[in-house]
């Protein structure tokens, strides 16, 4: 088996029309525990957002219920007017009433109201990628996706994405309208959405894995192989975990979040790690059966 570094494509064409660098930035960590309220001073969050873009990020992923509303406001405060080539993604379809309480609402009139509120907070006339944060089991999928399709036809959103669904649900959605992206949990230690990834690969959809760093679980039995590979590359465990995603599939576009400028720089440096075939084989074996 060759130990030569694997080639790595740094750019993905979102929706077949929007080029984005595959390692983006997520805004959830700019809000407080439970994604509720602020985390630290507002100026710190603004500075991290600006630093992400200055360091080459072209995909910023947020949601209306981070805060709620706060993360979108911070994106606009930091980055508006948006530079050419910067893609802003947000989500709707989940209503928050406290740091521990939320419910799904996919009624067409509510999705429209949520999208229009996001447009105002983001200070834009069109959202590049609008993602349905959860499918509402109480509303027919055709009605939910139909509402988003209407917003797209009106020019209020450019591309449609979906969050947390099965491969069968994704295939059904694709039969109803054009889909540009999916967000499911997927990382070095959790491959439960591998079937969804295969559908994304077959249809050329971006897969934005959430908890790309395994939510701090890169410890225990996984730590020793990670530390060995990281040492060979002069990298950290987190950088290896992100590099694994970038090497695992050309459609994977992780958007790790942080409120720390140092951690941001560390995450983005994962773009420079080139994993060998032996590295990948070792990392593939880490997933639980």
DRENNUZA-601165 format. One record per residue (C-alpha): residue in three letters; x, y, z. Coordinates in steps of 0.001 Angstrom, whole numbers, plus 524288, in hexadecimal, padded with zeros to 5 digits. Example, Ala and Ser with C-alpha at 12.3 -4.5 7.8 and 13.67 -1.06 7.14 Angstrom:
BEGIN
ALA8300C7EE6C81E78SER835667FBDC81BE4
END
This chain:
BEGIN
UNK800008000080000UNK8055D80D457FC34UNK808338171C806D9UNK807AA822BF7FD98UNK7FE9D82DBD8024DUNK7F10F82D1D7FC73UNK7ED108380A7F328UNK7E395841827F972UNK7D9D084A4C7F298UNK7D827856A07FAA2UNK7CC1085BC97F39CUNK7BE20856B07F257UNK7B3FA85C087E8E9UNK7A80E85DCE7F193UNK79B6B85BEA7EA38UNK7A37F85AA67DDF1UNK7A5C1869597DDCEUNK7ABED86E9E7EA5AUNK7BA5486B497EC54UNK7BDE286A257FABCUNK7CA30865E3801B0UNK7C6E5858FF807F7UNK7CB2885CB5815B1UNK7C1A88671581A3EUNK7BD9086D4C82710UNK7B1AA86ABE82FA2UNK7ABFF874DA838DFUNK7A57486CA88437FUNK7B0D086E9B84CF0UNK7AF0087D5784C5CUNK7A2E787BAA854E4UNK7A18A8772D862E5UNK79F12869AF868B5UNK793E1862DE861E5UNK795F386C668568AUNK78E9B8765285ECCUNK7926A88474860FCUNK79FFA88A4885F3DUNK7AD05883FD86237UNK7B6A088E43866ACUNK7B7B089BD4860E3UNK7B16789EC9853E1UNK7BDD88A4C984E85UNK7C506897EE8508DUNK7BB29890938483EUNK7BBEA89AF483DABUNK7CABF89A0D83DACUNK7CAA388B3A83C11UNK7C11888BF9830B5UNK7C98089601829DBUNK7D5B788E0182C80UNK7CF62881F182679UNK7CCCF8890C819C4UNK7DA2E88F78819C0UNK7E027881E981B17UNK7D94E87CEC80F10UNK7CC06877F28139EUNK7C1B48799280903UNK7B685871EF80F67UNK7B0A08770581C1CUNK7A5F486E78821EEUNK79C3A873D682BC4UNK78E13871DC83018UNK782BF87A2E83484UNK78185872DD8416EUNK78FA587526845ABUNK78D4B87F9A84FBDUNK7827487F7584B06UNK784E5889838405DUNK791CA88DB984660UNK79B04885F683DB4UNK794DF88B5A83150UNK795D789921836B5UNK7A43C896FB839C5UNK7A6C48920982BFAUNK7A0D489E6482662UNK7A7D38A74D82FFEUNK7B4F08A11A82CEBUNK7B40E89E5581E69UNK7A9DA8A71A817FDUNK7AB468ABCA80D71UNK7AF0289E1080955UNK7BAEF89CE7800C4UNK7B9EB8963B7F395UNK7BB378878C7F4B0UNK7B6D4886B8802DFUNK7AB8F87D1D8047EUNK7A29787EB88103AUNK79A73872FC81447UNK78FD08734081E8FUNK784E786A7C8236AUNK776AB86B4482730UNK76BF78622382BB1UNK76F508610D83A2BUNK7696586A1584473UNK770A686C618513FUNK769FD870E485DC3UNK7754286EBC86764UNK782E1868E9867F5UNK77CC285B6C86971UNK76FCD85C9D86265UNK76DA585C19853CBUNK763E3856A684A39UNK763388543183BB6UNK759F985C7D83388UNK7599E859AC82503UNK74CB88600E821B2UNK74E7E86798814F4UNK74A1A8748F81AC3UNK753A58730982611UNK75EF386F6281D26UNK75C5687B7781509UNK75BE08842382124UNK7688087E3E82665UNK76F778800481970UNK76B3988E2B8184AUNK76FB6890CE8264AUNK77D0688AF2822D0UNK77DD7893AE816E0UNK77BE089F9281F8EUNK785C889B50829CBUNK78FE8897D581F7CUNK78D398A4C981857UNK78BFD89E3F80B2CUNK781F989C9C8006FUNK7858B88E757FDCDUNK78AF9883848063BUNK7950887B537FF10UNK7918A86E82805E1UNK7852586D2080DECUNK784658604F8154AUNK7788B859D081B59UNK77DBB8574B828FFUNK774D984B9D82B2AUNK76A0A8452C8235DUNK75D288471782A78UNK7569C839B082BD2UNK7497A8407982CE3UNK74A618473B81FA8UNK74B628402C8127AUNK759408415380D17UNK753B78467380052UNK74D98851EA8079BUNK75A2C8554280EE1UNK762D885441802F0UNK7587585AF47FABAUNK75927866C2803ADUNK767E2867718021AUNK7669F865987F37CUNK75D508712D7F2D8UNK7671A879817FA4AUNK77198875497F0BCUNK76917878BC7E50EUNK766C5886197EB35UNK77574888207EC27UNK775C78885B7FB0CUNK77E5087C457FBE7UNK787D8876DE7F20DUNK789CF868B47F643UNK7825185F6B7FF33UNK7888A856A380963UNK7839584CAA81339UNK7881F84940820F6UNK7877D83C2A8280FUNK7806F8325D81F9CUNK7819A8247681AA5UNK786358201080D46UNK7783381C76809A2UNK77342829E180DBFUNK77DE88303B805A7UNK77A4C828437F9B0UNK76C1382C387FB9AUNK76FE483A7B7FCDBUNK777DF839B07F061UNK76BD4834A87E959UNK7647A840E57EDAAUNK76E2E84BE17EB16UNK77C7084F537E920UNK784DC84D947F53BUNK7928E853307F676UNK7971984E65803C4UNK794DF845CA80F91UNK798FF8478981DB6UNK799AA83B31825E9UNK7A23B8371183132UNK7AE8A830CA82B9FUNK7BC5183030830D3UNK7C7DF8275583332UNK7C0B281FF483DFBUNK7B2BF82088838B2UNK7B02781B6282AF4UNK7A1B0818A082D10UNK79E2F821898219BUNK7A6E081A64817EEUNK79AF88169A80FB9UNK79737824FC80ED2UNK7A51B8284180AB1UNK7A42C81E597FFA8UNK797C0824D57FA9DUNK79E7F832187FB2EUNK7A9FB82CB67F370UNK7A0DF826C77E943UNK79999833937E74BUNK7A4B783D497E929UNK79F2C843167F5B1UNK7A775849A980008UNK7A79A8428180D16UNK7AA2484C0781848UNK7AD0084311823DDUNK7A9218484F83117UNK7B1728453883CFCUNK7BCE68433D83389UNK7C6218429783F29UNK7BDBE8383F845E9UNK7B9428422885019UNK7C5BD840C2857F8UNK7C58E831CB857F4UNK7D2CC82FD585160UNK7D8058293085D84UNK7D89981B5F86308UNK7DC4281083859A2UNK7DC5B819D184E08UNK7E6778229D8544FUNK7F25B819E88523DUNK7F0B7818128435DUNK7ED288266C84204UNK7F90082AB5849BEUNK801FD8221F841B3UNK7FD028276B834B6UNK7FCAE83550839F7UNK80AD48344B83E50UNK80F2882FF0830C7UNK8087A83BC582AC0UNK80BD28459F8354AUNK7FD428475A83770UNK7F3028466C8423BUNK7E87483C108440AUNK7DE31845B383F5FUNK7E5C9848E983316UNK7E6FD83A7D82FD4UNK7D85A8388983208UNK7D53B843C9828CCUNK7DF4983F4881ED7UNK7D919831BF81F32UNK7CC02837A681B58UNK7D22D83F4D81028UNK7D8EA832F780B3DUNK7CD69829CE80DD2UNK7C4A682F4380317UNK7C55C83ACB7F9B2UNK7B77483EDD7FD84UNK7BA5F8404280C1CUNK7BB0184EA980FDAUNK7BD0284FDA81E9DUNK7B9EF85CC782540UNK7C01E85BD9832CEUNK7BCAF866D083C01UNK7C42A86DC0846ABUNK7C48487AB084DC1UNK7D34E87A4D84F1EUNK7DC4B8809B844FFUNK7E708876C484840UNK7DDEA86B28846CDUNK7D8CC870DB83A12UNK7E684871868347CUNK7E92E863B283926UNK7DCE185E768329FUNK7DF8986544825C0UNK7ED798602282572UNK7E7948529182394UNK7E67C856458152DUNK7F5318547F81425UNK7F5A6846AC819CAUNK7F76683C1680F7EUNK7F40282E9981498UNK7FA328228880EA7UNK7F2E88162E80AFFUNK7F86180FDA8174CUNK7F37881B4D81F7EUNK7E5ED81A02819B7UNK7E59B80B4D81BDDUNK7E91E80D3082A21UNK7DF02817D782C00UNK7D45B8102382502UNK7D60A8056082F1EUNK7D2B880E8D83A68UNK7C40880EC98381DUNK7BC28805E884130UNK7B60D7FA1583AA4
END
